[in-house]
Amino acid sequence: MKPTRTRHSQAYKDEALALAERIGVGKAAEQLGLQPSQLYGWWSKQQQNQAVLFGGLPEADPCSSTALQHEREGQLL
């Protein structure tokens, strides 16, 4: 019989990620009895949620060197 999946609360995930930030993903996963990939998955999901919360991915900064370079190239054409 397959073991049932453990569902962790958001508070547990947040604490686990904070621990991973302090001592490293490998050590945190070992202490918590998790796989490092599980922590990376939670971290990735957290980053996606923050991007959605703050309006998606940031737009290109019009003052960035890349934007200025493309503008200059357009002017030279």
Backbone as a printed PyTorch tensor [residue, N CA C, xyz], in Angstrom:
tensor([[[  0.8370,  -1.1830,   0.0000],
         [  0.0000,   0.0000,   0.0000],
         [  0.8790,   1.2420,   0.0000]],

        [[  0.5040,   2.2040,  -0.8290],
         [  1.2780,   3.4390,  -0.9300],
         [  1.0610,   4.3170,   0.2980]],

        [[  2.1400,   4.9530,   0.7580],
         [  1.9530,   5.8840,   1.8780],
         [  1.1680,   7.1150,   1.4090]],

        [[  0.3800,   7.6660,   2.3050],
         [ -0.3930,   8.8570,   1.9480],
         [  0.5190,  10.0760,   1.9400]],

        [[  0.1640,  11.0410,   1.1260],
         [  0.9500,  12.2610,   1.0100],
         [  0.6770,  13.1580,   2.2020]],

        [[  1.7390,  13.7490,   2.6900],
         [  1.6060,  14.6870,   3.7990],
         [  1.3180,  16.0700,   3.2390]],

        [[  0.2950,  16.7010,   3.7550],
         [ -0.0370,  18.0750,   3.3380],
         [  0.4560,  19.0190,   4.4220]],

        [[  1.3610,  19.9000,   4.0320],
         [  1.9390,  20.8430,   4.9830],
         [  1.2220,  22.1810,   4.8830]],

        [[  1.0620,  22.8290,   6.0290],
         [  0.4050,  24.1370,   6.0450],
         [  1.3300,  25.1890,   5.4350]],

        [[  0.7430,  26.2980,   5.0440],
         [  1.5470,  27.3910,   4.4830],
         [  2.5230,  27.9250,   5.5230]],

        [[  2.1170,  27.9550,   6.7830],
         [  3.0090,  28.4250,   7.8500],
         [  4.2350,  27.5140,   7.9590]],

        [[  4.0200,  26.2000,   7.8590],
         [  5.1290,  25.2430,   7.9150],
         [  6.0740,  25.4650,   6.7400]],

        [[  5.5000,  25.6640,   5.5480],
         [  6.3230,  25.8930,   4.3590],
         [  7.1450,  27.1680,   4.5090]],

        [[  6.5220,  28.2220,   5.0180],
         [  7.2320,  29.4920,   5.2130],
         [  8.3840,  29.3290,   6.1950]],

        [[  8.1390,  28.6040,   7.2870],
         [  9.1880,  28.3700,   8.2780],
         [ 10.3050,  27.5070,   7.6940]],

        [[  9.9380,  26.5030,   6.9080],
         [ 10.9310,  25.6310,   6.2830],
         [ 11.8100,  26.4210,   5.3180]],

        [[ 11.2040,  27.3170,   4.5490],
         [ 11.9690,  28.1290,   3.6050],
         [ 12.8750,  29.1190,   4.3330]],

        [[ 12.3990,  29.6470,   5.4520],
         [ 13.2380,  30.5500,   6.2500],
         [ 14.4420,  29.7910,   6.8100]],

        [[ 14.2190,  28.5680,   7.2620],
         [ 15.3120,  27.7380,   7.7630],
         [ 16.3030,  27.4380,   6.6380]],

        [[ 15.7980,  27.1040,   5.4720],
         [ 16.6580,  26.8090,   4.3210],
         [ 17.5020,  28.0190,   3.9470]],

        [[ 16.9330,  29.1930,   4.0750],
         [ 17.6760,  30.4110,   3.7690],
         [ 18.8110,  30.6160,   4.7710]],

        [[ 18.5550,  30.2560,   6.0370],
         [ 19.5660,  30.4440,   7.0820],
         [ 20.6900,  29.4150,   7.0150]],

        [[ 20.3330,  28.1250,   6.8400],
         [ 21.3580,  27.0890,   6.9620],
         [ 21.6320,  26.3380,   5.6630]],

        [[ 20.8740,  26.6250,   4.6260],
         [ 21.0530,  25.9420,   3.3530],
         [ 19.9680,  24.9120,   3.1210]],

        [[ 19.6790,  24.6810,   1.8660],
         [ 18.5790,  23.7960,   1.4860],
         [ 18.8510,  22.3540,   1.9110]],

        [[ 20.0480,  21.8700,   1.6660],
         [ 20.3680,  20.4820,   1.9980],
         [ 20.2250,  20.1790,   3.4730]],

        [[ 20.7980,  21.0460,   4.3060],
         [ 20.7220,  20.8310,   5.7520],
         [ 19.2970,  20.9730,   6.2630]],

        [[ 18.5710,  21.9580,   5.7430],
         [ 17.1850,  22.1530,   6.1770],
         [ 16.3330,  20.9480,   5.8010]],

        [[ 16.5080,  20.4510,   4.5880],
         [ 15.7370,  19.2910,   4.1440],
         [ 16.0360,  18.0830,   5.0270]],

        [[ 17.3010,  17.8900,   5.3510],
         [ 17.6820,  16.7700,   6.2040],
         [ 17.0570,  16.8910,   7.5930]],

        [[ 17.1150,  18.0890,   8.1670],
         [ 16.5420,  18.3020,   9.5050],
         [ 15.0330,  18.0960,   9.5200]],

        [[ 14.3780,  18.4920,   8.4360],
         [ 12.9140,  18.4350,   8.3900],
         [ 12.3880,  17.1180,   7.8270]],

        [[ 13.2820,  16.2700,   7.3460],
         [ 12.8500,  15.0030,   6.7710],
         [ 12.1830,  15.1680,   5.4170]],

        [[ 12.6370,  16.1590,   4.6640],
         [ 12.0920,  16.4370,   3.3350],
         [ 13.1760,  16.2290,   2.2820]],

        [[ 12.7580,  16.1770,   1.0400],
         [ 13.7020,  16.1540,  -0.0660],
         [ 14.0500,  17.5980,  -0.4270]],

        [[ 15.3060,  17.8720,  -0.7920],
         [ 15.6580,  19.2340,  -1.2130],
         [ 14.7700,  19.7350,  -2.3530]],

        [[ 14.3840,  18.8390,  -3.2520],
         [ 13.5300,  19.2520,  -4.3690],
         [ 12.1760,  19.7800,  -3.8840]],

        [[ 11.7060,  19.2690,  -2.7430],
         [ 10.4460,  19.7570,  -2.1820],
         [ 10.5900,  21.2120,  -1.7500]],

        [[ 11.7070,  21.5370,  -1.1140],
         [ 11.9430,  22.9230,  -0.6970],
         [ 12.0950,  23.8380,  -1.9080]],

        [[ 12.8030,  23.3640,  -2.9310],
         [ 12.9460,  24.1720,  -4.1410],
         [ 11.5850,  24.4010,  -4.8040]],

        [[ 10.7350,  23.3820,  -4.7780],
         [  9.3880,  23.5310,  -5.3430],
         [  8.5680,  24.5650,  -4.5920]],

        [[  8.6430,  24.5090,  -3.2610],
         [  7.9280,  25.5080,  -2.4570],
         [  8.4730,  26.9000,  -2.7150]],

        [[  9.7880,  27.0120,  -2.8480],
         [ 10.4150,  28.3190,  -3.0950],
         [  9.9580,  28.8660,  -4.4440]],

        [[  9.9430,  28.0020,  -5.4520],
         [  9.5150,  28.4100,  -6.7840],
         [  8.0670,  28.8850,  -6.7660]],

        [[  7.2140,  28.1420,  -6.0900],
         [  5.7990,  28.5080,  -5.9920],
         [  5.6410,  29.8520,  -5.2750]],

        [[  6.4460,  30.0640,  -4.2310],
         [  6.4090,  31.3190,  -3.4880],
         [  6.8020,  32.4850,  -4.3890]],

        [[  7.8240,  32.2880,  -5.2180],
         [  8.2680,  33.3420,  -6.1320],
         [  7.1900,  33.6550,  -7.1580]],

        [[  6.5290,  32.6350,  -7.6670],
         [  5.4470,  32.8470,  -8.6330],
         [  4.2970,  33.6230,  -8.0020]],

        [[  3.9390,  33.2580,  -6.7780],
         [  2.8520,  33.9470,  -6.0880],
         [  3.1920,  35.4020,  -5.8290]],

        [[  4.4400,  35.6970,  -5.5040],
         [  4.8510,  37.0780,  -5.2810],
         [  4.7960,  37.8650,  -6.5790]],

        [[  5.1770,  37.2420,  -7.6810],
         [  5.1330,  37.9270,  -8.9750],
         [  3.6930,  38.2760,  -9.3310]],

        [[  2.7670,  37.3690,  -9.0740],
         [  1.3500,  37.6190,  -9.3600],
         [  0.8230,  38.7120,  -8.4410]],

        [[  1.2180,  38.6550,  -7.1730],
         [  0.7680,  39.6520,  -6.2040],
         [  1.1810,  41.0600,  -6.6030]],

        [[  2.3700,  41.1840,  -7.1590],
         [  2.9030,  42.4980,  -7.4860],
         [  2.7980,  42.8090,  -8.9680]],

        [[  1.8220,  42.2380,  -9.6320],
         [  1.5360,  42.6230, -11.0120],
         [  2.3320,  41.8760, -12.0570]],

        [[  2.7550,  40.6780, -11.8010],
         [  3.4720,  39.9040, -12.8040],
         [  4.9440,  40.2240, -12.8420]],

        [[  5.5660,  39.8170, -13.9110],
         [  6.9990,  40.0410, -14.0470],
         [  7.2670,  41.5130, -14.2960]],

        [[  8.3840,  42.0220, -13.7900],
         [  8.6710,  43.4420, -13.9720],
         [  8.9110,  43.7770, -15.4360]],

        [[  8.4220,  44.9270, -15.8470],
         [  8.6570,  45.4100, -17.1980],
         [ 10.1060,  45.8560, -17.3290]],

        [[ 10.5600,  45.9410, -18.5450],
         [ 11.9250,  46.4010, -18.7780],
         [ 12.0450,  47.8510, -18.3350]],

        [[ 13.1010,  48.1440, -17.6440],
         [ 13.3640,  49.4990, -17.1940],
         [ 13.7970,  50.3270, -18.3980]],

        [[ 13.0750,  51.4120, -18.7190],
         [ 13.4180,  52.1950, -19.9070],
         [ 14.7970,  52.8480, -19.8130]],

        [[ 15.3480,  52.9270, -18.6330],
         [ 16.6650,  53.5260, -18.4630],
         [ 17.7830,  52.4860, -18.4180]],

        [[ 17.4380,  51.2160, -18.5580],
         [ 18.4690,  50.1870, -18.4880],
         [ 19.3850,  50.2860, -19.6940]],

        [[ 20.5930,  49.8100, -19.5320],
         [ 21.5770,  49.8970, -20.6100],
         [ 21.1090,  49.1220, -21.8400]],

        [[ 20.4150,  48.0060, -21.6530],
         [ 19.9260,  47.2200, -22.7860],
         [ 18.8700,  48.0000, -23.5550]],

        [[ 17.9330,  48.6290, -22.8320],
         [ 16.8880,  49.4150, -23.4960],
         [ 17.5110,  50.5970, -24.2420]],

        [[ 18.4800,  51.2440, -23.6290],
         [ 19.1440,  52.3720, -24.2890],
         [ 19.9120,  51.9050, -25.5190]],

        [[ 20.5520,  50.7380, -25.4400],
         [ 21.2910,  50.1990, -26.5710],
         [ 20.3610,  49.9200, -27.7370]],

        [[ 19.2000,  49.3180, -27.4650],
         [ 18.2350,  49.0340, -28.5360],
         [ 17.7000,  50.3270, -29.1410]],

        [[ 17.5070,  51.3250, -28.3040],
         [ 17.0270,  52.6210, -28.8150],
         [ 18.0740,  53.2410, -29.7270]],

        [[ 19.3170,  53.1740, -29.3150],
         [ 20.4120,  53.7270, -30.1450],
         [ 20.4970,  52.9860, -31.4570]],

        [[ 20.3870,  51.6730, -31.4120],
         [ 20.4620,  50.8750, -32.6400],
         [ 19.3270,  51.2390, -33.5760]],

        [[ 18.1460,  51.4820, -33.0290],
         [ 16.9990,  51.8760, -33.8440],
         [ 17.2060,  53.2200, -34.4910]],

        [[ 17.8920,  54.1180, -33.8120],
         [ 18.1410,  55.4410, -34.3570],
         [ 19.1720,  55.3970, -35.4770]],

        [[ 20.0730,  54.4090, -35.4130],
         [ 21.1210,  54.3150, -36.4150],
         [ 20.6270,  53.6910, -37.7140]],

        [[ 19.5150,  52.9610, -37.6550],
         [ 19.0110,  52.2870, -38.8500],
         [ 18.4480,  53.2280, -39.8480]]])
